[in-house]
Amino acid sequence: MEKIAFQLKNRKEQVSIPSNLGFGQIFTDHVFEMDYDSGKGWYNPQIKPLDRLSLHPATMFIHYGQAVFEGLKAFRTRDENVVIFRPDRHLQRLNNSSRRLCIPEIDVDFVLSALKELVWLEREWIPTKKGESLYIRPFIFGSDPVLGVRPSASYKLIILLSPVGAYYPEGFKPVKILATDEYVRAVRKGIGECKTPGNYAASLYASEFAKRQGFTQVLWMDGVEQKYIEEVGTMNIFIRFNNEIATPKLTGGILPGITRDSVLQILKDWEMEVTERLIPMDEVVSEFKKGNVLEIFGTGTAAIISMVGLLKYKDIEMKFDSAQPDNLAAKLFDEITSIQYGHSEDKYNWLTHVTKKEVEVA
Ligand SMILES: *Cc1c(COP(=O)(O)O)cnc(C)c1O
């Protein structure tokens, strides 16, 4: 691969980060970009000022959705180091999504080094308060200006950075989830295990319906029988039964979350009984009625861990007390964020350190 070309914005003033960040509202000054052409492979890697895209109206992904993305985070640790959480795994998953959508794979090592350059360049944009971080959004889209369904011959990869606030600024807030069997998000053997726009488009209608009734998100059931629980809009789900912590197994319809994987590792380390299996909704309801469901939580990069305060399915309302002293959700949140902010040792080797590099200006 060629060297990365740098075209840097003339920064006159210091970066000023608004105090009320929200999520995905503001962006840093620069992006990483790279192009693909079937004759050349990936070429033209560059770090350049953030600007609008100029696209032909026939650009393929706009019509047929051939695109993939990732979401990961960089943190400023307690001792002022800059770290990225499990970026190798995120870029490998980007390639897994790409393969399923006939998008050419990237060289993970090369893109990771480019990402580190970009994050280092934009390090002043990493907010410092607890709960805040720099959200990283790599994405690839088919860019042929042609109508007609086939894989594009050209693509663009962009890495966009957005300083984000704490997901729940008022503290660890339990979410209300509506389980739906009216609509499905994905089916096994479809594209449910890919981070690709179509899955989110498929989720909007039911999510809006749930929001109008006061719910935060939808819990999706399997796409074939609507019998087994699968995942929440942007989170994987864990059910803590009396003697078992269960999460739906990766059937192909579920996004293989990296937070899910981190939680599984930590729970095994804590010598808890964890299983990945099919979880029928009927089992959750009947065990809840017997008092055997202690807690339910979601896992995902944005909120890390989300405690479920209410799960509604048909006319059954399952309520959970978030103030339980031995709540696993809160313990897991502390364990993961302590690693991310450098308060505890990175014993699983999840952090990639970003350090000063010779930044050449092309
Ligand atoms: C991104 C995402 C998740 C969570 O994955 P993480 O790697 O933990 O951030 C779960 N479900 C869906 C549908 C997602 O898009």
The ligand as an SDF file (V2000), in Angstrom:
LIG
                    3D

 15 15  0  0  0  0  0  0  0  0999 V2000
  -23.1540   -2.4970   16.7100 C   0  0  0  0  0  0  0  0  0  0  0  0
  -24.2850   -3.3670   17.0980 C   0  0  0  0  0  0  0  0  0  0  0  0
  -24.2740   -4.1160   18.2890 C   0  0  0  0  0  0  0  0  0  0  0  0
  -23.2030   -3.9930   19.3230 C   0  0  0  0  0  0  0  0  0  0  0  0
  -21.9400   -4.3560   18.8800 O   0  0  0  0  0  0  0  0  0  0  0  0
  -20.6380   -3.8440   19.6360 P   0  0  0  0  0  0  0  0  0  0  0  0
  -19.5360   -4.4270   18.8510 O   0  0  0  0  0  0  0  0  0  0  0  0
  -20.6990   -4.3560   21.0100 O   0  0  0  0  0  0  0  0  0  0  0  0
  -20.6750   -2.3450   19.5840 O   0  0  0  0  0  0  0  0  0  0  0  0
  -25.3350   -4.9870   18.5140 C   0  0  0  0  0  0  0  0  0  0  0  0
  -26.3550   -5.0900   17.6470 N   0  0  0  0  0  0  0  0  0  0  0  0
  -26.4090   -4.3660   16.5100 C   0  0  0  0  0  0  0  0  0  0  0  0
  -27.5500   -4.5440   15.5840 C   0  0  0  0  0  0  0  0  0  0  0  0
  -25.3800   -3.4830   16.2100 C   0  0  0  0  0  0  0  0  0  0  0  0
  -25.4420   -2.7440   15.1090 O   0  0  0  0  0  0  0  0  0  0  0  0
  1  2  1  0
  2  3  1  0
  2 14  2  0
  3  4  1  0
  3 10  2  0
  4  5  1  0
  5  6  1  0
  6  7  2  0
  6  8  1  0
  6  9  1  0
 10 11  1  0
 11 12  2  0
 12 13  1  0
 12 14  1  0
 14 15  1  0
M  END
$$$$
